[in-house]
């Protein structure tokens, strides 16, 4: 699929308020898939399914086999009369890539999904610390190239009340050697290389979690418990203690 094909197919499905990736951002994702040739891919934040459908197409062209897309509910925010993922069949009609569209799940639920993943795309809740939490939950399940793409790096610049600061914080904490920012859409999309030793990754998370949180709504004890279970299972007691301290500071329940 060339750039004109992407632009044309994108224009055929996009509508105002859909808030999805742009054609040039899709080109960035395509080039990463061409470079790393993932067999398995996980997406956090399905929404309309535009990015899902394109990712499936890119994987099909590059030997991919499996794409899992998670979303926290089953209704598309841009048109609540439609289910999440409703555009996937319009954008990908192939059979080579096995699609799993999973509703009512977020990154801490990844333990319920079988298998590991070579690449990921995180485009869900951009409030801090959610991009960091998504990355933390997926880190133990990433294999092979271990490339994770994040969207909306510039979202905070468009907001009078800055809530979508999560991608910016995450990008800034990564060493330059392990991050790649695209020029697409004025630099709104980037990728990080998760081939980082666990102790160094925990140090990065420790700094990220201490940066001021930008939550729109309070956390529930049940959701905090889900995150704590991830940390207990895959990370150190020190990180768990730090997360609990940050919750008391920024999101007391």
matplotlib code that plots the C-alpha trace (Angstrom):
import matplotlib.pyplot as plt

x = [0.0, 1.5, 1.0, -1.8, -3.6, -3.5, -4.7, -7.6, -8.7, -8.5, -10.5, -13.3, -13.9, -12.9, -15.5, -15.2, -14.7, -13.3, -9.9, -7.9, -4.4, -3.7, -2.5, 1.1, 1.0, -0.2, 2.8, 5.1, 3.4, 3.6, 7.4, 8.0, 6.0, 8.0, 11.2, 10.5, 8.0, 6.1, 4.2, 2.0, 0.8, -1.3, -3.3, -4.6, -7.5, -9.6, -12.1, -13.6, -11.1, -9.4, -5.9, -6.8, -7.8, -4.7, -2.3, -3.9, -3.4, 0.3, 0.9, -0.7, 1.7, 4.7, 4.1, 2.1, -0.2, -2.1, -3.5, -5.2, -7.0, -8.4, -10.8, -12.4, -16.0, -17.9, -19.2, -17.3, -16.8, -17.1, -20.5, -22.1, -24.6, -21.8, -19.7, -15.9, -14.1, -17.0, -14.7, -12.3, -14.2, -14.2, -10.4, -9.3, -11.0, -8.1, -7.7, -3.9, -4.0, -6.1, -8.0, -9.1, -11.3, -11.6, -14.1, -14.2, -10.5, -7.6, -3.8, -3.9, -6.2, -3.4, -2.9, -6.3, -4.9, -2.7, 0.6, 3.3, 3.6, 6.4, 4.9, 2.3, 0.3, -0.9, -3.7, -6.1, -6.3, -3.6, -3.9, -0.9, 0.0, -2.1, 0.4, 3.0, 0.7, -0.2, 3.5, 4.3, 1.6, 2.7, 6.5, 6.6, 4.6, 6.7, 9.2, 11.3, 11.8, 9.7, 8.7, 5.8, 4.2, 2.5, 0.1, -0.8, 2.6, 1.4, -2.1, -1.2, -0.3, -3.8, -5.5, -6.2, -6.5, -3.6, -4.8, -3.3, 0.3, 1.0, 2.6, 4.8, 6.0, 6.7, 8.7, 10.8, 11.8, 13.1, 16.8, 17.3, 18.9, 15.5, 13.0, 12.1, 9.8, 8.2, 7.8, 4.2, 1.4, 3.9, 5.6, 2.5, 3.6, 6.6, 8.0, 10.0, 12.3, 11.6, 14.8, 15.8, 16.9, 14.2, 16.1, 16.6, 13.0, 11.8, 13.9, 12.3, 8.8, 9.7, 10.4, 7.3, 5.0, 6.2, 5.4, 2.1, -0.9, -3.6, -6.6, -10.1, -11.9, -11.0, -9.5, -11.6, -10.1, -10.8, -8.8, -5.9, -5.9, -5.6, -2.5, -1.0, -1.5, 0.5, 3.4, 3.3, 3.5, 6.1, 8.1, 9.8, 8.3, 10.0, 8.0, 4.8, 5.5, 6.3, 3.1, 1.1, 2.8, 2.0, -1.6, -1.8, -0.3, -2.2, -5.3, -6.4, -9.4]
y = [0.0, 3.3, 6.8, 7.7, 4.4, 5.3, 8.8, 7.7, 4.9, 7.1, 9.9, 7.4, 6.6, 9.6, 12.1, 15.2, 14.2, 10.8, 11.9, 9.2, 8.9, 10.9, 9.4, 10.5, 9.0, 5.8, 6.0, 6.1, 3.0, 1.2, 1.9, 0.5, -2.6, -3.0, -2.6, -4.9, -7.3, -8.2, -11.5, -10.4, -6.9, -5.4, -2.2, -0.4, 1.9, 0.5, 3.3, 3.4, 0.8, 3.0, 2.3, -1.3, -1.9, -0.2, -2.0, -5.3, -4.4, -3.4, -6.6, -8.7, -7.1, -8.0, -11.5, -10.6, -13.2, -11.8, -8.4, -7.9, -4.6, -3.7, -1.1, -0.2, -0.2, -1.2, 2.2, 4.5, 8.0, 9.8, 8.3, 6.5, 4.8, 2.6, -0.1, 0.2, -1.3, -0.8, 0.4, -2.6, -4.7, -1.7, -1.4, -5.0, -7.9, -10.2, -13.5, -13.8, -11.7, -13.1, -10.2, -10.2, -7.2, -7.3, -5.1, -4.0, -4.6, -2.3, -2.9, -4.3, -7.0, -8.2, -11.2, -12.5, -12.5, -15.4, -15.0, -12.3, -9.4, -8.0, -4.5, -2.4, 0.8, 2.8, 5.3, 5.3, 7.5, 10.2, 11.6, 10.9, 8.3, 6.1, 5.9, 4.9, 2.3, 0.9, 0.6, -1.0, -3.6, -4.6, -4.5, -8.1, -9.4, -7.8, -9.9, -9.8, -6.2, -4.9, -1.7, 0.4, 3.3, 6.1, 8.7, 12.3, 13.6, 17.1, 16.8, 18.8, 21.8, 22.0, 22.0, 25.0, 22.7, 20.3, 16.8, 14.8, 15.2, 11.5, 10.9, 14.0, 12.9, 9.4, 10.6, 13.0, 10.2, 7.9, 8.0, 9.4, 6.0, 4.3, 6.7, 7.7, 10.7, 11.0, 14.3, 13.2, 15.6, 18.0, 15.3, 13.9, 10.2, 8.4, 4.9, 3.6, 0.6, -1.5, -3.5, -2.0, -4.0, -4.4, -2.4, 0.5, 0.3, 0.4, 3.5, 5.1, 4.2, 5.5, 8.9, 8.9, 7.9, 10.7, 13.4, 15.2, 13.2, 14.7, 12.6, 13.8, 11.3, 9.6, 6.1, 3.3, 0.9, -2.0, -0.5, 0.4, -3.2, -4.4, -2.2, -3.4, -7.0, -6.3, -4.8, -7.6, -10.2, -8.6, -5.9, -5.2, -4.5, -1.2, -0.2, -1.3, 0.8, 3.8, 3.4, 3.2, 6.4, 8.2, 7.1, 8.7, 11.9, 12.3, 10.0, 9.2, 6.8]
z = [0.0, -1.0, 0.5, -2.0, -1.2, 2.5, 1.9, -0.3, 2.1, 5.1, 3.4, 2.6, 6.3, 8.3, 9.7, 11.9, 15.6, 15.0, 16.4, 14.8, 13.2, 10.1, 6.8, 7.4, 10.9, 9.4, 7.1, 10.1, 11.5, 8.1, 7.9, 11.4, 10.5, 7.2, 9.2, 12.1, 10.4, 13.6, 13.6, 16.6, 17.4, 20.2, 20.2, 23.3, 22.2, 19.4, 19.0, 15.4, 14.3, 11.7, 13.0, 13.6, 10.0, 8.6, 11.0, 9.9, 6.2, 6.8, 8.7, 5.9, 3.5, 5.8, 7.0, 10.1, 11.7, 14.7, 15.8, 19.2, 19.9, 23.3, 24.4, 27.7, 26.4, 23.3, 22.1, 19.8, 21.4, 18.1, 17.3, 20.3, 18.0, 16.6, 18.3, 18.7, 15.8, 13.4, 10.6, 10.7, 8.1, 5.7, 5.9, 6.2, 4.4, 4.4, 6.3, 6.8, 10.0, 12.8, 14.4, 18.0, 18.9, 22.7, 24.4, 28.1, 28.6, 29.2, 29.5, 33.0, 31.6, 29.2, 31.5, 30.2, 26.6, 25.5, 23.9, 23.5, 21.1, 18.9, 18.5, 20.1, 19.5, 22.5, 21.6, 24.6, 27.7, 27.3, 30.8, 32.9, 34.1, 31.7, 28.8, 31.3, 32.9, 29.5, 28.7, 32.1, 31.7, 28.2, 28.8, 30.2, 27.2, 24.5, 22.6, 19.4, 18.3, 21.3, 19.6, 21.1, 19.2, 21.1, 19.7, 20.5, 21.7, 20.9, 22.5, 25.6, 23.4, 22.1, 25.5, 27.7, 30.6, 30.2, 30.7, 27.8, 29.0, 29.3, 26.0, 26.4, 29.9, 28.5, 25.5, 27.6, 30.1, 27.4, 26.4, 22.9, 21.9, 22.5, 21.1, 17.5, 16.9, 13.5, 11.6, 10.7, 11.8, 13.3, 15.3, 17.0, 16.9, 18.2, 19.0, 21.9, 21.9, 25.0, 24.8, 28.1, 31.2, 33.8, 36.5, 34.1, 32.9, 36.6, 37.2, 34.2, 35.5, 39.0, 37.5, 35.3, 38.1, 40.3, 37.7, 38.5, 37.4, 35.2, 36.0, 34.8, 37.1, 40.4, 40.3, 41.7, 44.3, 41.9, 39.1, 41.4, 42.5, 38.9, 38.4, 41.7, 40.6, 37.5, 39.5, 42.1, 39.3, 37.0, 38.9, 42.2, 45.7, 45.5, 42.5, 44.1, 47.2, 45.0, 43.0, 46.2, 47.4, 44.2, 44.4, 47.9, 46.6, 43.3, 43.4, 46.9, 47.0]

ax = plt.figure().add_subplot(projection="3d")
ax.plot(x, y, z, "-o")
ax.set_aspect("equal")
plt.show()
